[in-house]
Amino acid sequence: MNVASTLSFRPKPGSIPDSPGVYRFRDANARVIYVGKAKSLRQRLNSYFADFAGLHPRTQTMLNTAAGVDWTVVGTEVEALQLEYSWIKEFDPRFNVKYRDDKSYPYLAVTMGEEFPRVQVLRGAKKKGTRYFGPYSHAWAIRETVDLLLRVFPVRTCSAGVFKRAGQIGRPCLLGYIDKCSAPCVGRVTPQEHRDLAEDFCDFMAGNTGRFIKQLEQDMRAAAGEQEYERAARIRDDIQALQRALEKQAVVLGDATDADVIALVEDPLEAAVQVFYVRAGRIRGQRGWVVDKVEETTPGELVEHFLLQIYAEGEIPKEVLVPALPPDADAVTELLAEQRGARVELRVPQRGDKKALMETVERNAKESLAQHKLRRASDLTTRSLALQEIADALDLDQAPLRIECYDVSHLQGENVVASMVVFEDGLARKSEYRRFAVRTKEGDVASIHEVITRRFKRYLEERSATGELTAEDEHGHGPIDPETGKPRKFAYPPNLVVVDGAGPQAAAAQRALDELGVDDVAVCGLAKRLEEVWLPGDDQPVILPRASQGLYLLQRVRDEAHRFAITYHRSKRSKTVKESALDGVPGLGPARRQALLKHFGSVKRLREATVAEICEVPGIGRATAEVIVSRFAQE
């Protein structure tokens, strides 16, 4: 039997318009699981139902998960691209192609938004007011370059705490003494002079290198002419430092070339992308991504998805070299040019230096895919096997695509907290992690009951507030909050709840669900000692083989919940310790305690402070400062 014939949500013949547009597949909870665009909605959607057996396995899984499809007609291909990307960003569909870093790449960052800009190595999300250079493949490579450049551009590299402390004691750190920092902390240079140094540092990193070396050469000759040979020798060493820094950045193209060179290598299941960032003819950085292929796609389609995702917020150069042009190349180029605010050239290099560089980037992509496969050998198959093994062991009707795990953390019954982590398709979904400050003091079993009750009570409230989660109302209400465009916090129920513990903890979780009338969520507990899986009400555990992929996945979920709970507990305990150190000081309320901790950074530094230093905090008078010093002296 053709499985597609059982898909009850298949649109009626003739109901789909033969126009360009964007479509969304939804699951039974009305959650968007896939977004796509098409020049002809009718042809594209009909292709999903015409030959189910001939579809890519992931596409078959998507259709079996889906419970409905809707679409929006647009006027042009550019509008379709924009709407498709905005929906992918808003709904984060689980079956869409999503490029992810094959590792976390470091950037060289200059915090120009601060009064005294700082040079540092950063990873992760970019921040406003900070200039970034890179990314680079290794952090040590950046630090070597920075160490060379600080001879000529002595910009601060210290943390805010070290900078503030140096200013308080009137002595710079070691870098200030060896002339690798201009020491603005103690007033050796003015804020504007230090900012000018940071601007020059950024100009050099951006490729404007010639003027600095020429100026230093002139200064060196002038110093030699005035017989200031020691100063001339120092300037000579500065020139050599800049030249060594430049040697670390290979010249690959003409001096005026600003381009991103993108190469793609794929197999039937996955693809790897590498990008070399060329600025002023030199390679300024490198970065890689990997992606699970959701359906049969051409290299051009993968390139299109990639360009839309990485250039959504990043810097777009005037030239982008790709291995294959997107199907809608003109529309993609127009969209990139609109985001850049200037012309963008998108092309495939055919010969010369650019073609040779593309081949180098492609070799890096091949190596990246090979290394990724070594790290994640058979990962897609393994995750599917793990989910099926869990379903078989717990006698579930279907594989648990969404698993939530809960763990309780405390220290002798104080500062009790709990964590909720979410795994979808066997992968952590950190944006949906939640944490709870537990109110009950009656032990782990009572804490689990409280947390499960609170989580699913919120779920039922969300469902009640939006009607049924299986459909949107006429105002578009559903699990997506119309005001924020993001999923409501507890809008989606899991297929399986895992609690850290044995039979009593699992029974407490089941009792909480029963009291709320939630009967479509499975529950189990995972005990640490023997890694036994416990079902509510059973006297004997379910034993999964020690080498089982299902048991390995449950362990990963449980360990992640434990890590998340411990992190929250430590932060809460640390806050309590800080606040309790100042409890009972007359005239010291929450606001002034917070001001003291913010000023000194820690209780330890506050203990070491003098009365005069404490008086510098706004709102703290001498009498209060003396009481604080006396309190710490008594302790």
N, C-alpha and C positions, 0 to 999 in steps of 0.2 A: 504493500500500500504506500502511496506517496504521502510522506509525513506532512507535506505542506497542506494537504487537503484537510488535515485536522486543525490547522491554525484558524480558529474561529474569527480572529480579528482581521482576516484578509479583506481589504476594501472591496466593495462591490464593483463589478466590471463597469467601466465608463465613469466611475465617480472620481477618478484621479485625473487632474488636469494635465494636458500635454504642454506644460510650461516650465520654465526654469524655476527652481525653488529649493527649499531646505526641508528635510523631514526628520522626525524624531520617533524612535521606537521606545515604548515604555513597558515596564514590567507590571505585575499585578498590583503593586503598591503605587502605581503612577509615577514611579521614578524613571527618569530618562536614562536609558542604558546605551543608546547609540544615536549619533547625529550624523547626517550625511547631506550632500548637496547633489543636484543633478541638473543638466541642461533640459531634460525632459523627465518630470516627476513620474509620469505614467510608465515610461519605458524602464526607468530605474527601479521603481517599486515592484513592478510586475516581474522583474528578473529575480527577486527574492522568492517568489512563490511558484515560478514556472518549473524549475528543476531543482528541487530541494537537495537531492542526492549529489548533484554536481557542485554544490557550494563548498566553500572552504569550511573545515571543521569548526573553526571559531564562529563563523557566520551561522552555521547550523545551531550551535549552542546559544547564540544571541537570539535567534528566532524562537527557539524552544523556551527561552527565558521570557521573551516578550509577550505582552497581553494586548497590545494596541499600537497603532501608528497614526501620527497626524503630520500635517505639512503646512508650510507657508509659501505662497507664490510670491516671487520677487520679479523686478523688472529687468535686471541686468546680471551678468556673471559676477561683477564686482560686488554688487549687493548680496549675492548668494555667498560669496567668500566671507564677507564681513559678518553676515548673520550666522553662518556655520561656525566661524571662530568664536563669536560672542556666546553662542549656545554651548559650545564645548567648554568654554571657560566658566560659564555660569553653572552648568549641570554636572560637569566632570563625569561624563558617561564611562562606565566601566569597560565597554567594548570598543571605544574609539582608540585610534593610534595615539599613543602618548610617548613622546621621546623623553627619556630620563638619562641623567648623567651616569656614565659607567663608573664614575668616581667623583668625589667632591674636589673641584679644581680651585686652587688658590688664586687670588687677585692681589696686585699691589694697589693699595688704597691710600689716598691722601684726603684727610678730612677737612676740606676747605670750608665747611660750614661752621667750624669751631673758631674761637678767637685766636688760638694758637694752633694752626693745622698740624696734624700728626701723620707720619708715614708709618704704615703697618701692613701686615699680610692678613687678608680676610678671606673667609669662605662664606658661602650661603647667600642669602638675599641681599640685594643692594639697597643702600640707604640714600636718602636725599642729602644734597650738600656735600657728597663725597665723590671725588674723581677716581675712576678705576682704570687700571692698566692690566692687560692680560686677557683671559686667564692663562696660567702657566701650568706646565705638567708637573713641576716639583716646587715645593715651597723653598727648598734650599737654594735653588737657582735664583729666586727673587732676592733672598737674603744676601747672597753674594753680590748681586748687582747693587742693592741698597747700600751695602757696606762700602763699596767703591765710590758711590755717588755722594755719600755723606761727607767725604773729604772736601768736595766742592760746594755742595748744597747742605750745610749742617742744619737740617730741619729736625725738630724733636721727634723721637720715636717712642718716648716713655708713656706709660699709662697715666690716666688722670690722677690716680692716687699718688704715684711717684712724683708727678709734676707738682701737685699741690703741696706735698710734704717738703720738697726741695725749696719751694717758695717760703714755707713757714720757718724753716731752719736757716735759710739764707745761703745754702750751699748747693751747687748743681750736682748731678750724678756723675759717674765716671766718664760718660761720653762728653760731658761738658769740659772736663779737665783734659781730655785727649783731642779736643777740637773736632769732634764728630757731632757736636750739637752746639748751636749758637747760644744755648742757655737762656732762653727768654724767661724761664722760671725765676731767675734772679735779676732780671733787668739788664743783661748784657746787650741785648738788642731790643728795640721797641717792637710792639705788636705789628706795625706796618713793615718794618724791616724783615721780621720773621716771615710775614705773609709774602713779601717779595721773593724771599728764598724759596718758599713752597711753590710759588708760581713758576719760578725758573726751573725747579725740579720737575714740575708737571710738563713744562715746555720741552725739556730735554727728553723725558719719557715719551712724549707725543711725537718725537721725530725731528724737532727743531734743534739739531745738535751742532750744526756748523758754526753758528754765531758764538756759542760758548767757547769752543776750542779756539777760534780766531781771536776772541777777546783775551783769553788766557795767554795765547802766544804773544800778543802785543804787550801784555803786562809783564811777561817773562823777559822780553827783550828790553823793555823800559827799565826793569829792575837791574838787569845786567849792565845796561848803559850807565846807571847811577852807582854801579859797583856794590849793589845790595845782593851779593851772591847767595846768601842763605835764603832770602825771600825768593829769588829767581829759582833756586833749587826746589823750594816747596811748590812753586807754581808748576815747575816741570813735572813734579810727581803728581800734581792734580791733573795735568793734561794726560799723563799716562793712565791714571785711574779712569778718566772718561773714555779713553781709547779702548781700554780693556773691557769696560762696560759695553761699548759699541760692538766689540768683537763677539760678545755673547749673543748678539742679535744678527743672524745671517742676512746678508743682502741677497735677495732672490729676484727682484723685479726693479724696474726703473724707479728713480728717486721720487717721482710724483705719484706713484701707484698706491692707491688705497683700495684694498679689495679683501673680501672674504672668499677663501677657496674651500669649497665643500665637496667632499667625496663620499660615496655611498657604496657599501658592500652588503649583500643580502643573501639569504638562503630561504627555503620555503617557510620557515617559522619566524626568523628574526632578521633584523637589519642593524648595521652599525654605521654611524655617521661620524666623520672627523672634519673639523674646521681649523684651517690655519688663518690667523688674523694678520694681514699684511698692511702695515701703515708706513708711508713714505718709503716703500720698497723693501722694508725689513719685516721679518716675521716677529710680531710683537706678542703672540700668544697662540695657544692651541687648546682645543677642547673636544671631547667626544661624547656621543650619546648612543644608546641602544634602544631598540623598540621591538615589542612583540607584534607581529603582523596579524591583524584581525581578519583580513580577508585577502583575496587575490588582488594585488595592487601592482601597478607598473612602477618603475623607478621614478618616472615623472610625477606620479601621484604621491609617492613618498616624499619627494623633494618639495612638493607643494605644501603638504602637511607640515614638514619641517620648517620651511620658511615662515609660514604663518605663526607657528608656535614660538620660534626663537627670536623673531623680530617684533613680537607683540609689544615689548617694552624696551628691547635692547637697541644699541647703536646700529644704524644701517649705513654701510659705506656706499660710495657712489658706484661701485662695481661688485657684483656677486657672480662668481664663477661656479657653475654647477655641473654635475655629470650628465644630467638630462633635463630638458625644459619641462615645466609643468604642462598638463593638458590645456590649461587656460593661462598661458604664459603672459599674454597681454594684460589680462585682468590682474594677475599677481603683480606684475611690474607696476601697473597703475596704483594698486593698493600700497605697495612698498614706497613708491614715490610720494604718495599722499602722506604717509606716516613720516617720511624723512623730511618732507618739505622742499625737496629738490629732486632732480632727475636721478633715476637708478637704472643701471644697465645690467640686465640679467642675461647671461649667455654661457654657452658651452665652449671652452677653449679647444681649438683645433690643431694648433702648431706652436712652436717656439717655447719661450721660457714659461709661459703660463700653462701650457700643456704638460711640460716636464714637472712643474710644481704640482699640478693636479695628480700626476702619477705618484709622486711622493706622498701626497695626502692619502691617496687610495691605498698605498702600502701600509700606512699607519692604520687605516680603517680595517684592513684585513687582519692585521695583528691584534687590533682591539677586539674584533669579533672572536678571534681564536682564544684570546685570554678570557673573554667573557664566558665563552662556552666551557672553558676549563673550570671557571668559578661556579657556573650554574649548570653543570652537566645534567642534561635532560630535565631542566627545571619545570618547564610547562607540563611535561608528562608526569613528573614527580608530584607536582601540586595537585593535578587532577586525580592521581592515584591516591594521594593522602586524603583528599576530601571524600573519595569513594570508600576508602577503608574505614573512615570515621562513620560514614553513613551505614555501612554494613555492620560495624561493631555495635552501634547504638540502635540499630533497627529503625533508621530514619527513612521516610518516604523518598527523600531526594538528598543529594549532596549539600552540605551546609555551606552555601556560598558566602553567607555573612555569619561570622562567629564573634561573639562578644565575651570577653573574659574579665572577671572581677577578682580583685585581691584586696585584703585588708592589711594595714600596717599600723603599728603603734609601738610604744615603749612602756612596758608595764602598765598598760591600760590608759596612758596619757597621750594626748594629741592623736586621737584615732582618726585615720583617713582611709579612703578606699579609692581604687582606680578602676576605670573601665577602658579596655583597649579593644579595638575593632580590627578584624582581619577579613578582607573580602577577596575571594578567589585565592586564598592562601597567602595573601600579601598584606602587610600592615597598612592601615589607612589612618595615618596619624592625625589628619585634620578632624577626625571624629572621636578622638580620645576624650574622655571626660574624667574629672576627679571629684571626690565627695569629701566634705568634712562630716564625719560620722557623729551623730548626736548620742546614740546609745552607749552605755558604759558596761554592758552586760556580756562582753565576750565576742569572739569572732562569729559565732553562729548567729547571734542577734544582729550583729553588724551587717552580715550578708543579707539577712532578711530585710533590714532597713534600706539598704542600698538598692536591692532589686525592686523593692516596693516603690521607692522614689523614682527610679529610672522608668519603670513601666507605667507608673501613674502619670508621669509626664508624657509618655507616648500616647496613653489613652486620652489625655487632655488635648494633645495636638490633633489627634484624630477627630475628637469631638468638635474642636474649634474649626476644623476645615471641612467638616462633613466626612465622607468616606475617602480614605486614601486611595481608593481604586479609581477615582476619577476626579477631575477638576470641575469646579463649578463655573458659572458663566463669568465670574470675575477672575478666573484663572487661579483660584486658590487651590493649594495642594501641599505636598511636602516641601515645595520650594516657597520660601517666604517672599511675597511679592514686593516687600519694601526693601529687602537687602539683596534679593536675587540669590541667596544661599539656602542650602537645606536647613530646615528647622532642626534645632539641636537634637531632639529625640524622635524625629519623624519616622525613622525606619526601624522595624522590628528585626531582630536577628533570627536566623534559623536555629541557632544553637547557643545556649548560655553555658559557659564553662566557669566554674568557681574554683579557686585555689583551696583544696581541702578534700576531705573524704565524704563518707555518707551523711553525717550531720549537716555539713555545709550545703551539700547538694539538696538535701531534704528541706532546708530552710529556704533555699532559692525557689524550689518547687512550691512550697507552701505560700510564698509571697505571690507567685503567679496565679495559683489557684484562688487566693483571696480576691485578686483583681479580675478574675474571670478570663485570664489569658490562657488559652488552651492549644495554641498552635506554635509554641516555642519549646524545643527540647532542652533538657537540662542535664548536665553531668558535672562531677567533681574530679579533679586530678590531684591525687595525694602525692606529696613530694618523695616520701621515704622509699616507696617501692614503685613509683610511677604507675599506680593503679587507677583505673577509671571507674568512678562510682556513679551509679544511677540512683535517683531518689527512691527510697523504700526498699532497695535490694540489700540482702544480707551479705552477698558476695560481690566482689568487684568484677568488672569486665577486664580481662587480661588481653592486651594487645601485644603481639610479638615485639621483642626488644628492638629488632631492626625495622620495625614497621614505619613506613612513611607517615601513616596517620598518627602514631604516637609521637613521632618527631615533630609534627606540626603542632599537636596539642602542647608539647613541651615548650616550643617557641612562643606560642600564644601566652601560656602561663608565665614563662620567664619575663616576657615583655610587660605583662600586667604587674608582676612583682617589681620590676625595675621602675616602672612609672609610679607605683605607689610609694616605694622607698624614697624616690626623688622628692615627691610632694611632702612626705612625712618629715624629711630632713629640713626642707625649707621652712615648714611650719614650726618645727621645733627650734630652729635657729632664730626665727622671728620672736618666738616666745622667750627664749633666753635673753635676747637683746632687750626686749621690753621689760622683763622682770628685773634686770640689773638696775633699772632706774625707778622701779616701783617704790612708792613710799616717800620719795623726795618731796618735801612740801613745796607747793606752787608749781610742780612740774606735771603738766597734763599731757595727753597724747600728742598734741601738736608740737609742743616744745621738745618732748622726747624724740619725736621724728626729726625735728630740726637739728638736734644734737647729733643723732646718728648719721644724718645726711652730711653734716659738716665734716665730721671726723672719719666717716666711712666704716667704723667698727667700734665695738665696745672696748676692744684692746687699746686702740689709739686714744679713746676718750679717757681711759684710766691713766694714760701717760701724760695727759695734757695738764698744763698749769692753770691756775685761776685766771690769769690774764688771757690765755688762749681760749678758755671756755667763754669768757666775757665777749669774745669777738662774734659769737653766734647771736644773730638777731633775736631779741626778746629775752636774753639771759642776762640778768644783772649780777653784780659782784656777790651779793649775799647768797643767791642761788648757786653761783659757781663755787663758793666756799663750801656750801653744804654738800655739793656733788663730790668735791675733792675729799672732804672729810668722810663721806660715806664709803668711797673706794678705799681710803686709808684704813678704815675700820675693818673692811673685808680682808 
